[in-house]
Amino acid sequence: MTTSTTTSTAAPDPSALGSLRQDSRTIGLVGLAHGSSHFFHLLLPPLFPWLIADFGFSYSELSVLVSAFFIVSGVGQALAGFVVDRFGARPIMFAALSSFAVAGVIAGTANSYAQLMLAAIFAGLGNAPFHPVDFTILNKRLSPQRLGHGFSVHGLSGNLGWAAAPVFMAGITSATGSWRMACLCGAALAAIILAIMVINRDALDDRVSLAGAAPKAAGAAAAPQEHPMAFLKLPSVWLCFSFFFWTTCAMSAIQSFSSPALQQLYGLPASITAYVVTGYMLFGAAGMVLGGFLVGRVERLEKVISACLLFSGILLALVGTGWLPGYVALGVAALAGIGTGLAGPSRDMLVKRAAPPGATGRVYGTVYSGLDLGFCLAAPVFGYMLDHQMNAGVFFGAAVGMVLSVVSAGFVGAGVAARKQKAAVVPA
């Protein structure tokens, strides 16, 4: 009895993992943290009209702030996977949330482009480790039957973070007359979320895994150790990377530029088009919930991903034609979010299936850095289009990005299926 008590105090007990209550708590906390990372993607873009009014910047200049965020995040994300595998996910999450708070304070006190750039860099540093952190915690702490739902809530919370940011930032700015106050409120929000994570830190402990049973651990010890960079030789890793690159090129168009594009293309007021991103993300959130149920029921996940993203691409291309009545176009653009939402949990599970054992943080960090690269390179392109009145190009470009991502997903799924079939015919 005494020995048992000592052991449970010294280290987390794997048998305590996997209950519905424990899983739900972990899923909720990771989801909240992930939502904050997506919120800080949009710390500055909703404020572009006010920044243009105060500083006289162009959309092209402001898009460089978006690119800087994602350059820092992309490079940091690839490196963060190694750090998470080495030191654990929980302390890295705490550091990331602290960086968000610093970014909000810097943005709220900025008086120059350079200071806004510094805020974007700190926000990018905070965003960098979230995917390797989140997926490491989910994969280690959740029971297998709830992993798909964990991925679903993870994606759902990200969409809700994206949906909340324009309303939060623009709403506070409009109510107070100060975009600086909105940024400082964003910093306070990050500090509150950090406090919640610290208080509930036991539910985020990834030092022990539900899958950490003795036989598996013994098998891992007996297996030959590969070089930490060996996973980079796998084609599936780079196909997943390209998939995220193209999907986020499309996402960049919607997040930062769909509102002014709709305003110019259809003559809608900015007060209305500002909510297209919120609508897109809310439809995406609904899709995420449904997508969580698909993950455990579909073997060839790339087929789900392809159908959903093609649906979204068709809707966005339709908006780009300019044929629709204005408010219908806004609704159709928002509705396109449901396809990307449905594809989300299948996408995350496909990456898990493509990843080699023991390299969770590294693979997720590398693959999801394609997301950052997509945002980084797409933002200046779409900003240029807006500055040169190529408003339809925002929606056509997003549709093309989704089609190209379908091609990448198809190759990843085919590779996973071939590997599974080969393993099935290998004699015991």
Buried (B, 14 or more C-beta within 10 A) or exposed (E): EEEEEEEEEEEBEBEEBBEEEBBBBBBBBBBBBBBBBBBBBBBBBBBBBBBBEEBEBBBBBBBBBBBBBBBBBBBBBBBBBBBBBEEBBBBBBBBBBBBBBBBBBBBBEBEEBEEBBBBBBBBBBBBBBBBBBBBBBBBBBBBEEBBBBBBBBBBBBBBBBBBBBBBBBBBBBBEEEBBBBBBBBBBEBBBEBBEBBEEBBEBBBBEBBBBBEEEEEEEEEEEEEEEBEEBEEBEBBBBBBBBBBBBBBBBBBBBBBBBBBBBBBBEBEEEBBBBBBBBBBBBBBBBBBEBBEBBBEBEBBBBBBBEBBBBBBBBBBBBBEEEBEBEEBBBBBBBBBBBBBBBBBBBBBBBBBBBBEBBBBBBBBBBBBBBBBBBBBBBBBBBBBBEEEBBBBBBBBBBBBBBBBBEBBBBBBBBBBEBEEEEEEEEE
